[in-house]
Amino acid sequence: MSLAGLFNARWPGVALFDLDGTLVDSAPDLAAAVDRTLEQLGRKPAGIEQVRKWVGNGSPILMRRALAGKADWEPASAADDALFNDALALFFNNYQELNGQHAVVYPGVEACLETLNERGCRMAVVTNKPEQFVTPLLEQMGIEHHFQLIVGGDTLSTKKPDPEPLLHAMEALHGSRGTTVMIGDSAADVSAAQAAGIPCVAVTYGYNFGRSVQALGADAVVDSLSELL
């Protein structure tokens, strides 16, 4: 469906985009950083398919899952708790080096961003990725110029699925609940949008812990962002 269909045949004035799994397939970089970290800790690498199922709640939970070896990492073992801070610091160092090396922009993304820009839509990236990694990744992917604002997982005191990052971005870009849309790939994105009172589009190709997005309650589900045009 067209994005205009969510707003009574008008295009949104503000569009908020998740990053990992929505705009960019960054799992190869994340997996490489996770596996290097695990190997530095004397553990077996997890592999990209496993890491794809762990992405979406920010770097600290990603590393919690990597240490536990599963998505349902609570309660963490005492050994995992003792390792966590060192593991997270190692991961940040490794990801700083690997960020953008293997990531790619998903098909349909650039056409969507360009069309929204042409229609005067103001856009922001609202992600749970630490802010220090967001701009470098967008720049390496060649899409940073489309966005007027970045809200990372550590920009505010809360992150998705809390609605505050979405509300902060909407207000900063002078949007309203009647003119703003959230576009993401996971339960965190849909839940945040619902709590913020704005419509949400979910993509099927991203990172939703290996589960289908069809049952999340998004206002629309698409296989490519080009479908929104």
N, CA, C and O of each residue as an XYZ file, in Angstrom:
916
protein
N       0.836     -1.197      0.000
C       0.000      0.000      0.000
C       0.871      1.246      0.000
O       2.001      1.222      0.487
N       0.342      2.334     -0.547
C       1.071      3.594     -0.545
C       1.047      4.213      0.845
O       0.063      4.084      1.573
N       2.140      4.888      1.212
C       2.162      5.605      2.492
C       1.043      6.629      2.559
O       0.509      6.904      3.633
N       0.687      7.196      1.405
C      -0.381      8.198      1.388
C      -1.701      7.601      1.867
O      -2.575      8.318      2.355
N      -1.838      6.286      1.722
C      -3.073      5.641      2.158
C      -3.276      5.646      3.656
O      -4.394      5.441      4.130
N      -2.213      5.876      4.412
C      -2.327      5.936      5.873
C      -2.812      7.295      6.363
O      -3.181      7.442      7.528
N      -2.813      8.285      5.479
C      -3.124      9.657      5.884
C      -4.160     10.294      4.967
O      -4.021     11.445      4.555
N      -5.205      9.524      4.654
C      -6.303     10.057      3.838
C      -5.790     10.673      2.541
O      -6.108     11.814      2.206
N      -4.993      9.891      1.821
C      -4.470     10.251      0.502
C      -3.407     11.344      0.540
O      -3.006     11.848     -0.510
N      -2.941     11.720      1.737
C      -1.841     12.683      1.842
C      -0.573     11.937      2.241
O      -0.630     10.944      2.966
N       0.566     12.417      1.766
C       1.834     11.815      2.163
C       2.207     12.285      3.571
O       1.844     13.394      3.961
N       2.924     11.460      4.340
C       3.299     11.871      5.700
C       4.220     13.078      5.682
O       5.027     13.242      4.767
N       4.096     13.920      6.695
C       5.002     15.051      6.826
C       6.301     14.654      7.481
O       7.338     15.279      7.256
N       6.247     13.591      8.310
C       7.427     13.096      9.021
C       7.448     11.572      8.921
O       6.426     10.918      9.131
N       8.612     11.013      8.601
C       8.787      9.562      8.568
C       9.961      9.189      9.457
O      11.060      9.723      9.304
N       9.725      8.273     10.384
C      10.746      7.795     11.304
C      11.142      6.383     10.890
O      10.275      5.522     10.741
N      12.414      6.134     10.704
C      12.894      4.847     10.223
C      13.781      4.166     11.254
O      14.693      4.781     11.807
N      13.510      2.899     11.505
C      14.488      2.060     12.180
C      15.671      1.885     11.222
O      15.540      2.136     10.024
N      16.813      1.460     11.740
C      18.009      1.341     10.904
C      18.334     -0.113     10.564
O      18.168     -0.539      9.421
N      18.794     -0.870     11.554
C      19.199     -2.259     11.312
C      17.981     -3.118     10.990
O      17.039     -3.202     11.779
N      18.013     -3.750      9.829
C      16.906     -4.618      9.448
C      15.790     -3.911      8.723
O      14.856     -4.554      8.244
N      15.869     -2.587      8.632
C      14.849     -1.811      7.922
C      15.463     -1.067      6.741
O      15.023     -1.227      5.603
N      16.473     -0.259      7.014
C      17.182      0.458      5.955
C      18.409     -0.320      5.482
O      18.713     -0.369      4.290
N      19.100     -0.921      6.437
C      20.408     -1.534      6.151
C      20.471     -2.944      6.722
O      20.053     -3.188      7.854
N      20.995     -3.865      5.926
C      21.289     -5.207      6.428
C      22.677     -5.158      7.052
O      23.690     -5.343      6.377
N      22.699     -4.906      8.347
C      23.966     -4.748      9.075
C      24.360     -6.009      9.829
O      25.375     -6.021     10.525
N      23.576     -7.063      9.701
C      23.872     -8.295     10.435
C      25.267     -8.850     10.144
O      25.912     -9.353     11.064
N      25.761     -8.780      8.903
C      27.117     -9.305      8.679
C      28.186     -8.598      9.518
O      29.102     -9.244     10.027
N      28.071     -7.271      9.661
C      29.021     -6.537     10.497
C      28.855     -6.893     11.969
O      29.832     -7.132     12.679
N      27.602     -6.923     12.414
C      27.332     -7.235     13.812
C      27.799     -8.641     14.162
O      28.381     -8.868     15.223
N      27.536     -9.583     13.259
C      27.950    -10.960     13.515
C      29.465    -11.076     13.577
O      30.006    -11.790     14.422
N      30.150    -10.371     12.679
C      31.610    -10.409     12.698
C      32.156     -9.850     14.007
O      33.117    -10.382     14.562
N      31.537     -8.769     14.502
C      31.983     -8.164     15.764
C      31.654     -9.062     16.951
O      32.470     -9.214     17.861
N      30.469     -9.654     16.946
C      30.092    -10.584     18.020
C      31.031    -11.776     18.037
O      31.535    -12.155     19.094
N      31.269    -12.371     16.873
C      32.107    -13.573     16.829
C      33.544    -13.272     17.234
O      34.168    -14.068     17.935
N      34.075    -12.127     16.799
C      35.432    -11.761     17.212
C      35.477    -11.593     18.732
O      36.437    -12.012     19.379
N      34.442    -10.982     19.295
C      34.390    -10.791     20.747
C      34.336    -12.119     21.478
O      35.065    -12.325     22.448
N      33.482    -13.018     21.023
C      33.382    -14.332     21.664
C      34.704    -15.088     21.586
O      35.115    -15.730     22.552
N      35.360    -15.011     20.446
C      36.650    -15.687     20.308
C      37.701    -15.076     21.229
O      38.536    -15.792     21.782
N      37.664    -13.747     21.397
C      38.594    -13.097     22.317
C      38.347    -13.533     23.757
O      39.253    -13.500     24.590
N      37.115    -13.942     24.041
C      36.760    -14.412     25.378
C      36.920    -15.927     25.523
O      36.574    -16.505     26.553
N      37.450    -16.557     24.474
C      37.663    -17.996     24.530
C      36.423    -18.815     24.292
O      36.352    -19.976     24.696
N      35.431    -18.215     23.630
C      34.179    -18.922     23.369
C      34.010    -19.176     21.873
O      34.693    -18.573     21.045
N      33.091    -20.074     21.545
C      32.843    -20.404     20.150
C      32.048    -19.286     19.479
O      31.180    -18.683     20.110
N      32.335    -19.002     18.203
C      31.558    -17.980     17.486
C      30.109    -18.414     17.320
O      29.807    -19.607     17.283
N      29.215    -17.435     17.221
C      27.785    -17.728     17.114
C      27.345    -17.927     15.669
O      26.476    -18.753     15.393
N      27.941    -17.174     14.742
C      27.546    -17.267     13.343
C      26.447    -16.285     12.997
O      25.663    -15.882     13.856
N      26.397    -15.903     11.726
C      25.504    -14.828     11.304
C      24.031    -15.172     11.463
O      23.242    -14.301     11.828
N      23.639    -16.409     11.203
C      22.211    -16.741     11.294
C      21.714    -16.632     12.724
O      20.573    -16.227     12.950
N      22.536    -16.980     13.679
C      22.144    -16.836     15.076
C      22.087    -15.367     15.467
O      21.149    -14.932     16.135
N      23.085    -14.609     15.051
C      23.124    -13.190     15.409
C      21.922    -12.452     14.819
O      21.381    -11.553     15.463
N      21.499    -12.811     13.619
C      20.309    -12.181     13.019
C      19.099    -12.275     13.945
O      18.257    -11.378     13.961
N      19.013    -13.346     14.707
C      17.867    -13.557     15.594
C      18.016    -12.811     16.923
O      17.076    -12.752     17.716
N      19.208    -12.241     17.161
C      19.459    -11.547     18.429
C      19.420    -10.029     18.311
O      19.398     -9.332     19.325
N      19.412     -9.508     17.084
C      19.502     -8.067     16.854
C      18.145     -7.406     17.072
O      17.108     -7.992     16.760
N      18.152     -6.177     17.612
C      16.922     -5.406     17.682
C      16.686     -4.658     18.981
O      15.906     -3.706     19.014
N      17.348     -5.073     20.048
C      17.130     -4.433     21.346
C      18.329     -3.645     21.842
O      18.390     -3.284     23.018
N      19.285     -3.375     20.959
C      20.465     -2.621     21.354
C      21.657     -3.523     21.653
O      21.516     -4.729     21.857
N      22.826     -2.906     21.672
C      24.078     -3.651     21.842
C      24.193     -4.391     23.172
O      24.659     -5.531     23.179
N      23.787     -3.793     24.313
C      23.923     -4.532     25.574
C      23.155     -5.851     25.575
O      23.678     -6.868     26.030
N      21.922     -5.845     25.073
C      21.147     -7.084     25.065
C      21.688     -8.039     24.005
O      21.656     -9.254     24.195
N      22.187     -7.500     22.889
C      22.828     -8.361     21.900
C      23.975     -9.139     22.531
O      24.114    -10.340     22.298
N      24.792     -8.464     23.323
C      25.915     -9.154     23.950
C      25.459    -10.073     25.078
O      26.079    -11.110     25.315
N      24.386     -9.711     25.776
C      23.826    -10.633     26.767
C      23.426    -11.938     26.085
O      23.716    -13.028     26.579
N      22.755    -11.807     24.941
C      22.316    -12.991     24.207
C      23.512    -13.785     23.681
O      23.504    -15.016     23.697
N      24.531    -13.076     23.218
C      25.714    -13.768     22.701
C      26.423    -14.554     23.802
O      26.875    -15.675     23.574
N      26.519    -13.971     24.987
C      27.160    -14.678     26.097
C      26.357    -15.893     26.534
O      26.915    -16.936     26.875
N      25.034    -15.739     26.518
C      24.162    -16.847     26.927
C      23.979    -17.867     25.807
O      23.636    -19.023     26.055
N      24.215    -17.420     24.562
C      24.043    -18.318     23.439
C      22.608    -18.542     23.044
O      22.287    -19.532     22.387
N      21.722    -17.614     23.445
C      20.299    -17.771     23.122
C      19.602    -16.432     23.240
O      20.088    -15.521     23.911
N      18.450    -16.320     22.577
C      17.696    -15.072     22.602
C      17.098    -14.806     23.973
O      17.034    -13.661     24.419
N      16.660    -15.874     24.641
C      16.075    -15.733     25.976
C      17.198    -15.856     26.991
O      17.453    -16.934     27.527
N      17.877    -14.715     27.253
C      19.128    -14.750     28.015
C      18.941    -14.620     29.511
O      19.905    -14.785     30.258
N      17.737    -14.331     29.977
C      17.545    -14.158     31.412
C      17.073    -15.464     32.045
O      16.319    -16.192     31.399
N      17.472    -15.801     33.271
C      18.482    -15.068     34.036
C      19.894    -15.419     33.569
O      20.187    -16.581     33.287
N      20.754    -14.428     33.490
C      22.132    -14.655     33.084
C      22.869    -15.436     34.162
O      22.551    -15.328     35.346
N      23.850    -16.216     33.748
C      24.653    -16.944     34.724
C      25.604    -15.977     35.418
O      25.865    -14.879     34.928
N      26.108    -16.402     36.552
C      27.055    -15.555     37.287
C      28.300    -15.289     36.435
O      28.860    -14.193     36.466
N      28.722    -16.297     35.679
C      29.893    -16.127     34.819
C      29.626    -15.106     33.726
O      30.490    -14.292     33.401
N      28.416    -15.152     33.156
C      28.051    -14.193     32.118
C      27.998    -12.780     32.682
O      28.445    -11.834     32.035
N      27.453    -12.635     33.885
C      27.381    -11.314     34.508
C      28.778    -10.751     34.747
O      29.013     -9.561     34.538
N      29.686    -11.584     35.176
C      31.052    -11.133     35.451
C      31.759    -10.704     34.177
O      32.607     -9.812     34.204
N      31.411    -11.336     33.060
C      32.056    -11.038     31.782
C      31.425     -9.873     31.041
O      32.042     -9.298     30.143
N      30.198     -9.519     31.410
C      29.399     -8.664     30.553
C      30.058     -7.327     30.213
O      30.148     -6.975     29.037
N      30.511     -6.587     31.198
C      31.083     -5.261     30.919
C      32.307     -5.351     30.025
O      32.473     -4.539     29.115
N      33.172     -6.339     30.278
C      34.347     -6.518     29.430
C      33.927     -6.928     28.024
O      34.494     -6.458     27.038
N      32.930     -7.806     27.938
C      32.461     -8.270     26.634
C      31.873     -7.124     25.823
O      32.111     -7.017     24.620
N      31.102     -6.266     26.489
C      30.487     -5.142     25.786
C      31.549     -4.160     25.291
O      31.449     -3.643     24.178
N      32.555     -3.906     26.109
C      33.635     -3.002     25.690
C      34.395     -3.586     24.496
O      34.734     -2.863     23.560
N      34.657     -4.875     24.530
C      35.317     -5.526     23.400
C      34.454     -5.435     22.145
O      34.946     -5.149     21.053
N      33.164     -5.684     22.323
C      32.255     -5.626     21.176
C      32.250     -4.233     20.547
O      32.323     -4.103     19.325
N      32.165     -3.199     21.373
C      32.168     -1.830     20.840
C      33.450     -1.555     20.054
O      33.404     -0.955     18.980
N      34.583     -1.988     20.581
C      35.841     -1.783     19.866
C      35.852     -2.524     18.529
O      36.288     -1.989     17.509
N      35.367     -3.757     18.555
C      35.346     -4.553     17.336
C      34.357     -3.989     16.317
O      34.644     -3.934     15.121
N      33.199     -3.575     16.804
C      32.192     -3.064     15.871
C      32.608     -1.711     15.295
O      32.290     -1.399     14.148
N      33.307     -0.922     16.079
C      33.825      0.362     15.569
C      34.693      0.126     14.337
O      34.658      0.904     13.384
N      35.463     -0.941     14.365
C      36.350     -1.270     13.252
C      35.593     -1.884     12.070
O      35.951     -1.652     10.915
N      34.559     -2.659     12.356
C      33.878     -3.436     11.320
C      32.621     -2.764     10.777
O      32.094     -3.180      9.745
N      32.142     -1.741     11.455
C      30.884     -1.086     11.099
C      30.878     -0.620      9.643
O      31.697      0.214      9.256
N      29.964     -1.150      8.840
C      29.822     -0.743      7.453
C      30.650     -1.527      6.456
O      30.523     -1.309      5.251
N      31.498     -2.439      6.926
C      32.379     -3.159      6.000
C      31.621     -4.142      5.117
O      31.961     -4.328      3.949
N      30.599     -4.765      5.678
C      29.865     -5.794      4.928
C      28.382     -5.466      4.794
O      27.657     -6.186      4.107
N      27.920     -4.407      5.427
C      26.502     -4.035      5.395
C      26.101     -3.545      4.007
O      26.932     -3.052      3.243
N      24.815     -3.689      3.694
C      24.277     -3.205      2.421
C      22.911     -2.569      2.664
O      22.202     -2.934      3.601
N      22.555     -1.618      1.811
C      21.230     -1.022      1.846
C      20.256     -1.991      1.188
O      20.544     -2.542      0.125
N      19.109     -2.196      1.819
C      18.122     -3.108      1.247
C      17.542     -2.562     -0.057
O      17.433     -1.346     -0.213
N      17.170     -3.432     -0.991
C      16.504     -2.993     -2.221
C      15.228     -2.223     -1.891
O      14.482     -2.598     -0.986
N      14.991     -1.156     -2.627
C      13.787     -0.355     -2.429
C      13.945      0.801     -1.471
O      13.122      1.715     -1.463
N      14.993      0.777     -0.660
C      15.169      1.818      0.352
C      15.476      3.171     -0.280
O      14.840      4.171      0.055
N      16.438      3.209     -1.184
C      16.838      4.497     -1.753
C      15.710      5.140     -2.553
O      15.535      6.357     -2.508
N      14.943      4.331     -3.286
C      13.812      4.877     -4.044
C      12.778      5.478     -3.102
O      12.202      6.525     -3.395
N      12.540      4.815     -1.968
C      11.581      5.321     -0.986
C      12.067      6.633     -0.387
O      11.304      7.596     -0.310
N      13.323      6.684      0.038
C      13.862      7.894      0.652
C      13.866      9.062     -0.325
O      13.526     10.187      0.040
N      14.248      8.790     -1.556
C      14.293      9.856     -2.553
C      12.899     10.409     -2.834
O      12.725     11.620     -2.963
N      11.916      9.534     -2.929
C      10.547      9.983     -3.188
C      10.012     10.808     -2.031
O       9.378     11.841     -2.248
N      10.259     10.365     -0.803
C       9.791     11.113      0.360
C      10.468     12.485      0.424
O       9.825     13.484      0.745
N      11.758     12.526      0.119
C      12.452     13.819      0.081
C      11.819     14.752     -0.940
O      11.603     15.932     -0.667
N      11.525     14.213     -2.114
C      10.920     15.022     -3.174
C       9.559     15.567     -2.757
O       9.142     16.629     -3.218
N       8.879     14.849     -1.897
C       7.552     15.271     -1.449
C       7.601     16.115     -0.177
O       6.567     16.421      0.416
N       8.795     16.481      0.229
C       8.947     17.379      1.368
C       8.828     16.726      2.724
O       8.660     17.412      3.732
N       8.913     15.414      2.763
C       8.814     14.701      4.043
C      10.115     14.865      4.820
O      11.199     14.726      4.252
N      10.016     15.157      6.105
C      11.170     15.259      6.988
C      11.406     13.881      7.626
O      10.466     13.229      8.082
N      12.648     13.460      7.650
C      12.925     12.081      8.051
C      13.967     11.989      9.158
O      14.889     12.800      9.250
N      13.786     10.972      9.990
C      14.726     10.702     11.080
C      14.990      9.211     11.161
O      14.137      8.394     10.815
N      16.170      8.871     11.617
C      16.482      7.497     11.998
C      16.278      7.380     13.499
O      16.863      8.136     14.274
N      15.445      6.429     13.906
C      15.211      6.170     15.333
C      15.569      4.710     15.572
O      14.816      3.810     15.199
N      16.706      4.482     16.189
C      17.281      3.144     16.302
C      17.723      2.873     17.731
O      17.939      3.799     18.513
N      17.855      1.592     18.063
C      18.421      1.227     19.352
C      19.932      1.044     19.293
O      20.559      0.721     20.302
N      20.520      1.250     18.114
C      21.975      1.192     17.975
C      22.588      2.413     18.665
O      22.050      3.512     18.530
N      23.689      2.258     19.397
C      24.343      3.423     20.007
C      24.624      4.506     18.971
O      25.037      4.207     17.850
N      24.400      5.754     19.343
C      24.462      6.867     18.396
C      25.814      6.975     17.701
O      25.876      7.386     16.542
N      26.893      6.616     18.385
C      28.227      6.771     17.800
C      28.414      5.944     16.532
O      29.270      6.264     15.708
N      27.618      4.879     16.365
C      27.760      4.008     15.209
C      26.801      4.356     14.071
O      26.957      3.849     12.960
N      25.820      5.206     14.328
C      24.758      5.426     13.347
C      25.219      6.269     12.159
O      25.105      5.839     11.011
N      25.735      7.459     12.430
C      26.149      8.337     11.334
C      27.237      7.707     10.461
O      27.139      7.789      9.237
N      28.274      7.079     11.038
C      29.270      6.436     10.177
C      28.666      5.383      9.251
O      29.075      5.266      8.096
N      27.695      4.616      9.751
C      27.067      3.598      8.915
C      26.244      4.235      7.806
O      26.324      3.816      6.651
N      25.451      5.246      8.153
C      24.659      5.932      7.133
C      25.555      6.552      6.070
O      25.236      6.508      4.881
N      26.672      7.129      6.494
C      27.597      7.752      5.538
C      28.220      6.709      4.608
O      28.346      6.939      3.405
N      28.606      5.568      5.169
C      29.190      4.534      4.333
C      28.175      3.959      3.358
O      28.539      3.521      2.267
N      26.910      3.959      3.744
C      25.851      3.462      2.867
C      25.389      4.517      1.867
O      24.652      4.206      0.931
N      25.823      5.775      2.063
C      25.481      6.850      1.138
C      24.070      7.369      1.261
O      23.525      7.903      0.295
N      23.456      7.223      2.438
C      22.064      7.670      2.608
C      21.903      8.685      3.734
O      20.778      9.028      4.098
N      23.014      9.169      4.292
C      22.921     10.070      5.455
C      22.234     11.382      5.114
O      21.622     11.997      5.987
N      22.322     11.830      3.850
C      21.789     13.141      3.470
C      20.267     13.196      3.480
O      19.686     14.277      3.386
N      19.625     12.057      3.591
C      18.161     12.033      3.591
C      17.579     12.408      4.963
O      16.394     12.728      5.058
N      18.383     12.372      6.008
C      17.855     12.461      7.364
C      18.228     13.766      8.062
O      19.380     14.199      8.053
N      17.220     14.367      8.659
C      17.425     15.605      9.408
C      17.754     15.353     10.883
O      18.183     16.266     11.588
N      17.554     14.123     11.345
C      17.719     13.841     12.775
C      18.084     12.374     12.963
O      17.613     11.504     12.231
N      18.932     12.116     13.958
C      19.255     10.753     14.382
C      18.975     10.629     15.871
O      19.431     11.447     16.670
N      18.226      9.606     16.235
C      17.988      9.278     17.644
C      18.506      7.857     17.853
O      17.918      6.893     17.364
N      19.604      7.742     18.579
C      20.197      6.436     18.851
C      19.667      5.829     20.132
O      18.862      6.432     20.843
N      20.133      4.627     20.413
C      19.671      3.938     21.615
C      20.133      4.579     22.902
O      19.571      4.312     23.965
N      21.161      5.434     22.824
C      21.657      6.116     24.011
C      21.504      7.633     23.917
O      22.081      8.363     24.723
N      20.731      8.111     22.939
C      20.505      9.553     22.814
C      19.665     10.061     23.982
O      19.934     11.126     24.537
N      18.649      9.290     24.347
C      17.764      9.623     25.458
C      17.972      8.605     26.573
O      18.808      7.710     26.456
N      17.224      8.741     27.633
C      17.336      7.791     28.742
C      16.545      6.519     28.495
O      16.673      5.553     29.247
N      15.724      6.509     27.441
C      14.930      5.333     27.100
C      15.157      4.984     25.629
O      15.660      5.801     24.857
N      14.785      3.784     25.260
C      14.885      3.339     23.878
C      13.633      2.545     23.525
O      12.863      2.188     24.416
N      13.415      2.262     22.241
C      12.282      1.452     21.822
C      12.327      0.093     22.542
O      13.412     -0.470     22.686
N      11.200     -0.448     22.994
C       9.814     -0.130     22.636
C       9.169      1.021     23.409
O       7.974      1.266     23.244
N       9.921      1.727     24.239
C       9.372      2.937     24.851
C       9.053      3.938     23.736
O       9.837      4.064     22.795
N       7.946      4.640     23.814
C       7.580      5.574     22.737
C       8.371      6.875     22.736
O       8.314      7.617     21.756
N       9.105      7.174     23.799
C       9.736      8.488     23.922
C      10.674      8.830     22.763
O      10.645      9.967     22.293
N      11.510      7.892     22.278
C      12.360      8.261     21.139
C      11.557      8.684     19.909
O      11.966      9.592     19.185
N      10.430      8.041     19.671
C       9.581      8.403     18.537
C       8.950      9.767     18.756
O       8.923     10.593     17.843
N       8.446     10.009     19.953
C       7.814     11.293     20.256
C       8.839     12.426     20.185
O       8.537     13.516     19.698
N      10.037     12.163     20.668
C      11.110     13.162     20.614
C      11.415     13.529     19.159
O      11.514     14.710     18.825
N      11.562     12.525     18.300
C      11.870     12.785     16.895
C      10.715     13.490     16.202
O      10.931     14.421     15.426
N       9.491     13.055     16.474
C       8.314     13.666     15.861
C       8.232     15.150     16.212
O       7.990     15.986     15.342
N       8.430     15.465     17.465
C       8.349     16.863     17.896
C       9.507     17.691     17.330
O       9.321     18.842     16.936
N      10.700     17.096     17.296
C      11.862     17.829     16.772
C      11.694     18.167     15.293
O      12.210     19.180     14.819
N      10.976     17.319     14.570
C      10.760     17.543     13.141
C       9.413     18.208     12.864
O       8.955     18.261     11.723
N       8.783     18.718     13.934
C       7.532     19.466     13.830
C       6.417     18.639     13.203
O       5.628     19.133     12.398
N       6.375     17.372     13.593
C       5.299     16.501     13.141
C       4.202     16.404     14.182
O       4.268     17.029     15.240
N       3.209     15.621     13.866
C       2.089     15.371     14.782
C       1.641     13.935     14.589
O       2.080     13.258     13.659
N       0.775     13.478     15.462
C       0.296     12.103     15.344
C      -0.501     11.886     14.058
O      -0.640     10.754     13.593
N      -1.012     12.951     13.496
C      -1.771     12.832     12.260
C      -0.934     12.938     11.007
O      -1.452     12.804      9.899
N       0.383     13.182     11.173
C       1.239     13.362      9.990
C       2.510     12.525     10.029
O       3.330     12.616      9.115
N       2.694     11.710     11.070
C       3.957     10.998     11.285
C       3.760      9.492     11.178
O       2.758      8.958     11.655
N       4.717      8.804     10.552
C       4.676      7.352     10.435
C       6.004      6.770     10.913
O       7.062      7.372     10.734
N       5.928      5.588     11.525
C       7.112      4.830     11.921
C       7.253      3.643     10.982
O       6.271      2.965     10.682
N       8.475      3.390     10.516
C       8.740      2.271      9.617
C       9.854      1.429     10.225
O      10.970      1.912     10.416
N       9.552      0.173     10.529
C      10.531     -0.673     11.185
C      10.349     -2.135     10.846
O       9.599     -2.489      9.937
N      11.049     -2.985     11.591
C      11.056     -4.407     11.255
C      10.766     -5.322     12.425
O      10.755     -6.542     12.261
N      10.528     -4.762     13.612
C      10.451     -5.631     14.778
C       9.324     -5.247     15.726
O       8.667     -4.218     15.563
N       9.121     -6.104     16.720
C       8.112     -5.845     17.738
C       8.395     -4.550     18.477
O       7.464     -3.846     18.869
N       9.677     -4.223     18.675
C      10.022     -2.989     19.376
C       9.529     -1.768     18.605
O       9.053     -0.805     19.205
N       9.642     -1.806     17.285
C       9.194     -0.682     16.456
C       7.678     -0.539     16.493
O       7.154      0.560     16.675
N       6.985     -1.643     16.320
C       5.521     -1.598     16.295
C       4.974     -1.198     17.663
O       4.055     -0.383     17.744
N       5.521     -1.752     18.721
C       5.050     -1.417     20.067
C       5.297      0.048     20.392
O       4.445      0.702     20.992
N       6.451      0.566     20.001
C       6.764      1.973     20.250
C       5.799      2.878     19.500
O       5.320      3.871     20.047
N       5.512      2.535     18.240
C       4.587      3.341     17.442
C       3.188      3.309     18.030
O       2.522      4.341     18.118
N       2.745      2.135     18.431
C       1.407      2.027     19.023
C       1.316      2.848     20.303
O       0.313      3.522     20.540
N       2.358      2.796     21.128
C       2.348      3.562     22.372
C       2.419      5.063     22.102
O       1.897      5.866     22.876
N       3.072      5.438     20.992
C       3.165      6.851     20.630
C       1.903      7.352     19.933
O       1.707      8.559     19.792
N       1.060      6.438     19.504
C      -0.178      6.827     18.836
C      -0.007      7.207     17.389
O      -0.760      8.026     16.862
N       1.001      6.604     16.728
C       1.223      6.897     15.308
C       1.173      5.597     14.510
O       1.465      4.533     15.056
N       0.809      5.661     13.231
C       0.769      4.444     12.418
C       2.159      3.876     12.188
O       3.157      4.596     12.226
N       2.205      2.571     11.948
C       3.482      1.887     11.773
C       3.421      0.954     10.571
O       2.434      0.247     10.367
N       4.479      0.963      9.787
C       4.670      0.018      8.697
C       5.786     -0.941      9.114
O       6.837     -0.503      9.581
N       5.563     -2.244      8.948
C       6.577     -3.246      9.264
C       7.058     -3.918      7.981
O       6.256     -4.234      7.103
N       8.354     -4.132      7.875
C       8.919     -4.841      6.736
C       9.147     -6.300      7.116
O       9.421     -6.618      8.273
N       9.030     -7.172      6.131
C       9.099     -8.608      6.405
C      10.519     -9.157      6.411
O      10.743    -10.273      6.878
N      11.488     -8.388      5.898
C      12.817     -8.940      5.640
C      13.813     -8.693      6.765
O      14.962     -9.124      6.667
N      13.400     -8.010      7.835
C      14.360     -7.567      8.839
C      14.609     -8.542      9.959
O      14.550     -9.758      9.777
N      14.891     -7.983     11.138
C      15.283     -8.778     12.292
C      14.177     -8.716     13.353
O      14.081     -7.744     14.102
N      13.367     -9.736     13.408
C      12.330     -9.811     14.446
C      12.499    -11.098     15.241
O      11.535    -11.811     15.523
N      13.763    -11.376     15.596
C      14.094    -12.531     16.431
C      13.644    -13.834     15.788
O      13.304    -14.797     16.476
N      13.647    -13.850     14.426
C      13.286    -15.056     13.708
C      11.800    -15.323     13.607
O      11.386    -16.366     13.101
N      10.980    -14.375     14.092
C       9.526    -14.572     14.060
C       8.894    -13.700     12.972
O       9.475    -12.701     12.547
N       7.706    -14.090     12.532
C       6.998    -13.334     11.502
C       6.501    -12.011     12.075
O       6.133    -11.924     13.247
N       6.496    -10.975     11.222
C       5.981     -9.668     11.665
C       4.478     -9.544     11.426
O       3.865     -8.553     11.821
N       3.893    -10.536     10.790
C       2.495    -10.427     10.393
C       1.548    -10.263     11.578
O       0.493     -9.641     11.453
N       1.923    -10.818     12.722
C       1.027    -10.794     13.879
C       1.317     -9.644     14.845
O       0.765     -9.619     15.945
N       2.159     -8.706     14.462
C       2.562     -7.642     15.390
C       1.526     -6.534     15.512
O       1.560     -5.758     16.466
N       0.611     -6.452     14.560
C      -0.404     -5.400     14.621
C      -0.027     -4.122     13.930
O      -0.612     -3.076     14.212
N       0.950     -4.171     13.017
C       1.318     -2.977     12.247
C       0.180     -2.585     11.319
O      -0.631     -3.423     10.923
N       0.127     -1.317     10.980
C      -0.928     -0.826     10.097
C      -0.750     -1.326      8.673
O      -1.721     -1.421      7.922
N       0.481     -1.645      8.297
C       0.774     -2.218      6.978
C       2.025     -3.044      7.097
O       2.906     -2.741      7.902
N       2.110     -4.107      6.286
C       3.286     -4.975      6.221
C       3.705     -5.057      4.764
O       2.881     -5.338      3.893
N       4.992     -4.810      4.493
C       5.475     -4.804      3.108
C       6.744     -5.632      2.995
O       7.475     -5.825      3.966
N       6.986     -6.114      1.781
C       8.206     -6.885      1.499
C       9.352     -5.984      1.051
O      10.512     -6.394      1.074
N       9.029     -4.757      0.645
C      10.026     -3.789      0.211
C       9.494     -2.396      0.437
O       8.292     -2.165      0.309
N      10.363     -1.463      0.772
C       9.908     -0.078      0.977
C       9.418      0.545     -0.324
O       8.682      1.531     -0.301
N       9.816     -0.018     -1.449
C       9.321      0.514     -2.723
C       7.814      0.304     -2.868
O       7.159      1.010     -3.634
N       7.266     -0.664     -2.133
C       5.823     -0.897     -2.177
C       5.048      0.307     -1.601
O       3.874      0.499     -1.915
N       5.703      1.096     -0.776
C       5.034      2.231     -0.146
C       4.870      3.404     -1.094
O       4.239      4.401     -0.745
N       5.436      3.295     -2.294
C       5.370      4.396     -3.246
C       4.197      4.242     -4.203
O       3.995      5.088     -5.073
